């Protein structure tokens, strides 16, 4: 199937690999010729053409967004070359390129006009919370791969920079109204309306002062995470209890019945794995989506090329969100204030981001705590055991006895939808302790300042003329500050005071042209220093050879470092009966040295169960026989993650500039790859009794620790993208990307979490004038099945095949764009990762009124 997609891509000369800005198109022939002279800034932090960029870069502008088959630019980015999208909810989507995807992707950076829009305490963006509206987009630039040598922002997988419209250049009032329908043919939910209202107003009060305002309000009903596949199907396989008879049933989106909520019970001389009942996600959350965001920008121009700007961005979110666990965000707030100064040779920017999680709560902890609120674990398992013994002594078959024992143990359990249940949820969402409550109460701040200068552009022109060298240099300072709430974060050195985690860094970049400007060589060197770690150097070297203006060959090598995020270094939470502890020594001293790998403990307990149930050994005999299976954890405290990446590529124009093609290949080697490991600590101190502590879930403490892989992790891949202009108004195109993890599996309990399909392909056809101004576009996407690993759930994500389409019409006299379309037109729900929601079809209309169309 992969080869068929690739063949179709190559034979039909597809689209969407490089979606080209309008400024690259000649006025008299809007689509028949492709000229890539548009300047980009994200790839090298300097102006250059797309063709001559030293790395792969994808660009999409406002007009292409309006004509795309997707309802917004945030959705349209998914169809760019090499992009993998994870949909955690209708209001929360996560981008990734080149592997190691995660629902909080700390290796991929999301910028707005150069400002990092992450949520400070996790080091990753909360989807589009601080992103602009479609009405304010100038263009989007996506750089896949390592970019930390210039940005120093942990951009190991890539970055996207969303560039907005300047109020001086784009004044006037713009209004957008999206109306959609989701959950069509969903028997459990029923069809639901979706609406997004947006407004942009920009005005110049003089030739020196201008301002703009944006407001966006979204409301709808979120995608539902209702996967009931059993994550523990073999929990009682030795007893032949499978499927509905398995008393250790652990549904993907059921919570409170995970490993931490299970015990091994000896019943009638046999060992049974039994879990508490738990609740499904839909029973303990609100799927209504209500998100409000906006920004205000004030711009002052001292001269046409010397500008000072203040920007405020803010957002309030009410929707489902996912990290390791799933959360309900309720009045979650993000606020960002920024000040920037831009001249032809100097750019300075400073901003502050404040995060307040409001009334958010952990859905998993909510379910688990409700289940334990009416009866303790000891009481529940005692009642279960007693009733099972009564039934089996009376001759009741084991499967029926297990069901009856559960029903008796669950008597008095709160019932979803009742006033008692609702009141209990309200009480627990206010308790900031996941042992007895579910609240997520985090307040954090991020302070960032950076500057960049190009001295050879203005001050050192003679140096540039004499040497041919162009120089850029920059610096950045960053501090994370978090209030120690006592549940999620603590201050391990100064209790009661805010926790501060900072870094500083800078870079120098030199470039020079050779051989009549056909060869461009550039090198950069970056130095970063984080608290708790030694300074690290990030070099990058790139070469671009352009035998003609239409053909460009490039190669680059760079080294990058990723320092642990605030969450990875300092977390201190109980998450579903598992203690998650940051990987810095000040947080976890003494734990790493004494824990045992959960993979070995599970194998040990399973062997005991098999020997007792099938080989007729006593429990003590089985313990002694299998104790050699236990393995102490070899992992230790966190170190910075390092990657060395080699990339080669080609960009070119053919067929009288009608065909654009880009090909790139890369190979990356990770050292000290940051990941998580599950390891347990015995509750007792007697070394002779360790095997007995680990034979029972009640005599060990569960930990999930941030650490580094002890082996190198290799990642390689390639991509190809084409776009062909058939006529003045028609174009076809497509792209294909291949990604592969190459790592020797050693069964050491460390999750590599590559979480990436081997093949992702897109095929598109579009026209701006099908008939008298009527436009349309169609996009088909295929994504291979792949293995997903995470703490919440692991398993195989099924292949995805979706078709998106739209038709649009421009009413020039009314300055109105009318667009109607749909995503996942076949309405076949799919999962983008295990543990996430099922994504169905979304059918929408979009009305855009602007000063100019």
Residue, then its C-alpha position, 0 to 999 in steps of 0.5 A: x500500500x505504501x508503494x502505491x501511494x508513493x507511485x501515485x504521488x510521483x506520477x501525478x506530480x502532487x501538491x502540498x509539500x511546499x505551499x507557496x505564498x502569494x507573493x511568489x506568484x506573478x500577477x498575470x499568471x497566478x498559478x502557472x509559474x512558481x517563483x520561490x523568492x519569498x523571504x523566510x526567517x525561521x530557518x536561519x534567522x535571516x532573510x533568504x529565499x525558500x530555495x536557498x534555505x540550508x534546511x527544509x522549510x514549509x511555508x503556507x500563507x493566508x490565502x492558501x489557508x483560506x483555500x485549503x480543505x481544512x477549516x483553519x491554519x492550525x488544521x492545514x499545517x497537518x498536511x505539510x510535508x513530514x507533519x504528524x498531528x495528535x488530536x487530544x481534543x477538538x480544542x487541543x492539537x499537537x504537532x510533531x516532525x521526525x519522530x518521538x511524538x508525545x501529547x506534550x511535545x517538549x522537542x517541538x517549539x511553537x512560536x508566534x512572531x518569534x515568541x514561544x507560546x508554551x505553557x511554562x510548567x510543562x515546557x510545551x504549548x497548549x495547542x492554539x491557546x496563545x496563537x492568532x486567528x486565521x484573520x491575522x495570519x501573514x504566513x506560517x513557517x515550519x522547520x522540521x528537524x534540529x533547530x536548537x543551534x540557533x534557537x536554543x529552545x529545545x527545538x530538537x524535532x523542529x519548530x513552527x513560527x506563526x507570523x501575523x499581519x502588521x497593523x500598518x500594512x494590513x489595516x481595517x476590519x475583518x470578521x469570520x464566522x465558522x459554523x460546524x457539525x460534529x458527532x454525526x451518526x454518533x449514537x452515544x452523543x448525537x450531532x453537536x454544533x461547533x462555532x467559532x467567531x473571530x474579529x480583527x481590527x487594525x488601524x493607523x492613527x498616524x504614519x507612526x502609530x497603529x494598533x490591532x485587536x483580535x478576538x476569537x471565541x470557540x464553542x462546541x462539544x469535544x471528541x470523546x475518548x471512549x476506547x474500551x479495549x482491554x490494556x490487561x487482557x492476559x491478567x488472568x490468562x493462566x486461569x482461562x479468564x479472558x474478555x468479559x470474564x477478566x476481573x483485572x479488566x483495564x479499559x483504555x479510557x476507564x480510570x481507577x482500574x489500572x495496575x495501581x488499583x489491582x491486587x493479587x488475591x489468593x482465592x481457593x488456592x489460586x492467584x487472581x489478579x483483581x482490579x477495582x471497577x473504576x469509571x469511564x472518562x465520559x462519566x467524570x468529565x464535561x466535554x463542552x468546549x468553550x475557548x476564548x482568546x485574543x490579543x492587542x498590539x500597539x506599534x510605533x514606527x520611528x522610521x519605516x524600518x525602525x519599529x517598537x511593538x507591545x503585544x498582549x495575548x490572553x486565553x481562557x480555556x474550557x476543554x479536555x487536555x492531555x499529558x500523561x493523564x487526561x485533564x479537564x481544563x476549566x477557566x484555565x488561563x494563559x497571559x503573555x505580555x511582550x515588547x519588541x524592537x525591530x530595525x534592519x540590523x537589530x531585533x530585541x524582544x522580551x516577554x512574560x507568560x503567566x499560567x494559571x490552571x484555574x479549576x482544572x482537574x485530573x480526570x484519572x485522579x477524579x475517577x480513582x478518588x471517587x471509587x475510593x471515597x465510598x470504600x477503602x481498597x482494604x474494605x473493597x478487596x475484603x468484601x470481594x474476597x468474602x463474597x467470592x468464597x461464599x459463592x464458590x463454596x455454594x457451587x457457583x461457577x468462577x466467572x459468575x462468582x467473580x461478577x457477583x463478588x464485584x457487585x457486592x463489593x461495589x454496593x454504595x458506589x456513587x452512580x454517575x449522573x446522580x446529585x451525590x455523584x455531582x456533589x462529590x465531583x465538585x468537592x474533589x476538584x477543589x482538593x489539591x492532592x491527588x491521593x484524596x482529590x483531583x485538582x490541578x492547581x498550578x501557577x507558573x511564569x516564564x520570563x524571556x529576553x533575547x536579542x539578535x544583531x547583524x553587524x555586517x549589515x550596517x556597522x561593519x559593511x567594510x568588513x563584509x566587503x573586504x572578507x565577504x563574511x556576513x555575521x549574525x549574533x544573538x543571546x537569550x535569557x530565560x527563567x521559569x518560576x512556579x508556585x510550589x502548590x505542594x501537590x504538583x511542585x515543591x521547592x526542595x531547597x527553600x520550602x514555601x518560596x517559588x521555585x526558579x529554573x533558568x538558562x542563558x545562551x547565545x550564538x554567532x553565525x557566519x556565512x560567505x558566498x563562493x564561486x560567483x555566489x553559487x555556493x553558500x557556506x554558513x556555520x554557527x556556534x551556540x553556547x547554553x547554560x542551564x541551572x544544575x548543568x554545565x554549559x553545552x556547545x551546539x555547532x551547525x555547519x551548512x552548505x547550499x550549492x545553487x548551479x542555477x537559480x532554479x536548482x539548489x542542493x544542500x547539506x547540513x550537520x548540527x549538534x543540539x542539546x535539550x535540557x530537562x524541562x521544569x516538569x521533567x526536572x522538578x515534578x513531584x506528584x502522585x498520578x494514579x497510584x504512581x509517584x512521578x518524581x523529577x530527575x534532578x538529584x535534589x528531587x529524587x536522592x535515594x530513590x534511583x539507587x534502590x528501585x527495581x524495574x517494573x518490567x522485571x517485577x511484572x515478569x516475576x509476579x506472572x511467573x509466580x502466578x503461573x507456577x501456583x495456578x498451573x504447576x501446583x507450587x506453593x506461593x513461597x516455592x514459586x517466589x524462591x524459584x523465580x526471584x532471579x527475574x527481579x532486576x535492579x534499575x540501572x538508571x540514574x539522574x537526568x542529564x541533558x539530551x544530545x542529538x547529532x543530525x546530518x541532513x541533505x536535500x534538494x529543491x528545484x523548479x522544472x517545466x518552465x517553473x510549473x513544477x516544484x520539488x523538494x527532497x530531503x533525507x536525515x539521520x539523527x543519533x541521540x545520546x542520553x535520550x530523555x525518557x521515563x522508566x517505571x520502577x518500584x521501591x520496596x516498602x520494607x528495608x530488610x534486604x532478605x525480604x525483597x523478593x516477598x515485598x515485590x511479590x505483592x502490590x501492597x508492599x511496594x511503592x510505584x514510581x515513574x522516573x525521568x531518566x536517560x537512555x543508556x544506549x544511543x537512539x538512532x532515527x532516520x528518514x526521508x521525505x519528498x514533496x511536489x507541486x505542479x501548476x497545471x494551468x493558471x488556476x489549477x494545481x496538484x501535488x502531494x508529499x510523502x515522508x518516511x521515519x524509522x527508529x533504529x534502536x537495539x531493544x534490550x528489555x530494560x523497561x525504558x520507553x523510547x516512545x518513538x510514536x511515529x508512523x513509518x509513512x505519512x502521505x498527502x495528495x491534493x488538488x486545488x483550483x482558485x477558479x473552477x467556475x466564475x470565481x468558485x474555488x475548491x480543494x480536496x486533500x487525501x491523507x494516509x498514515x500507517x499504523x504504528x506502535x504508541x507507548x505512554x504511561x496512560x496507555x500503549x498499543x497499536x494505532x490503526x492506519x488512518x485514511x481521511x478525505x477533506x474537501x471544500x468549495x469556496x466563492x468570493x463575492x468581490x462586491x461584498x468583500x465576502x468569502x464563503x467556504x463550505x467543507x468537511x474534514x474526515x468526510x467519510x466520518x469514520x472515527x479514528x484515533x491519532x494515539x492510544x488513550x486519545x479521543x475518536x476523531x470523527x467528521x467535522x462539516x463546516x461553513x466559514x464566512x470571512x468578511x475583509x477589507x480586501x479579498 
